[in-house]
Amino acid sequence: MRKREEARISDALDSERIVNVAIAEAATFPALPMLHLGWMLLGGFFTAGIVSARTAYAVDRLEVSFRTLEELNCYLEWKVLASIPTGDGRK
């Protein structure tokens, strides 16, 4: 069937003296690779976990506030005049 169609097209082109014609064909393979949705979701969750853990670590390391009276005394060597008590018994 395909050969017959090609022959018909060739005869039609010869009768009208058209020499340079290319027939468009469907692509045999996709231009971009197709990834499975599950792998994409797994990669996204893994990447989000790594990024969030590193961000939390960086924020914790870059925090400049003092958490205890001992830290304040160690760095500044000042006496604390007053403090706000927390609910867990620490000063």
C-alpha positions as CSV (number, residue, x, y, z in Angstrom):
1,M,0.0,0.0,0.0
2,R,2.8,2.4,0.9
3,K,4.8,1.6,-2.2
4,R,1.8,2.2,-4.4
5,E,1.3,5.6,-2.7
6,E,4.9,6.5,-3.2
7,A,4.7,5.5,-6.9
8,R,1.6,7.6,-7.4
9,I,3.3,10.6,-5.8
10,S,6.4,10.1,-7.9
11,D,4.3,10.0,-11.1
12,A,2.4,13.1,-10.1
13,L,5.7,15.0,-9.4
14,D,7.2,13.8,-12.7
15,S,4.2,15.0,-14.7
16,E,4.6,18.5,-13.2
17,R,8.4,18.4,-13.4
18,I,9.0,18.9,-9.6
19,V,12.3,17.5,-8.7
20,N,13.2,18.3,-5.1
21,V,10.5,17.2,-2.7
22,A,10.8,15.6,0.8
23,I,7.9,13.8,2.4
24,A,7.3,14.6,6.0
25,E,7.3,11.6,8.3
26,A,6.5,11.2,12.0
27,A,9.4,11.1,14.4
28,T,10.6,7.7,15.4
29,F,11.8,8.6,18.8
30,P,11.1,11.6,21.1
31,A,13.5,14.5,21.1
32,L,13.7,14.7,24.9
33,P,13.9,11.6,27.2
34,M,10.7,10.8,29.1
35,L,11.2,10.4,32.8
36,H,8.8,8.3,34.9
37,L,6.7,10.5,37.2
38,G,7.6,8.4,40.3
39,W,11.3,8.9,39.7
40,M,10.8,12.7,39.4
41,L,8.8,12.8,42.6
42,L,11.4,10.7,44.5
43,G,14.1,13.0,43.2
44,G,12.2,16.1,44.2
45,F,11.6,14.8,47.7
46,F,15.2,13.9,48.1
47,T,16.4,17.3,46.8
48,A,13.9,19.1,49.0
49,G,15.0,17.2,52.1
50,I,18.7,17.9,51.5
51,V,18.1,21.6,50.8
52,S,15.9,22.0,53.9
53,A,18.4,20.2,56.2
54,R,21.3,22.3,54.9
55,T,19.3,25.5,55.3
56,A,18.3,24.6,58.9
57,Y,21.9,23.8,59.7
58,A,23.1,27.1,58.2
59,V,20.5,29.2,60.0
60,D,21.4,27.5,63.3
61,R,25.1,28.1,62.8
62,L,24.7,31.7,61.8
63,E,22.4,32.7,64.6
64,V,24.1,35.3,66.8
65,S,21.9,35.3,69.9
66,F,22.9,34.0,73.3
67,R,20.9,31.1,74.6
68,T,22.1,30.8,78.2
69,L,23.6,33.1,80.8
70,E,26.8,31.1,80.7
71,E,27.3,31.9,77.0
72,L,26.7,35.6,77.7
73,N,29.2,35.6,80.6
74,C,31.8,33.7,78.5
75,Y,31.7,36.0,75.5
76,L,31.0,39.4,77.0
77,E,32.2,39.0,80.7
78,W,29.3,41.2,81.9
79,K,27.1,40.7,84.9
80,V,23.5,40.0,84.1
81,L,21.2,42.3,86.0
82,A,17.9,40.7,85.0
83,S,16.6,37.8,82.9
84,I,13.2,36.6,81.7
85,P,12.5,33.0,83.0
86,T,11.4,30.4,80.6
87,G,8.8,27.8,81.5
88,D,11.2,24.8,81.7
89,G,13.3,25.9,84.8
90,R,16.3,27.3,83.0
91,K,17.7,30.7,83.8
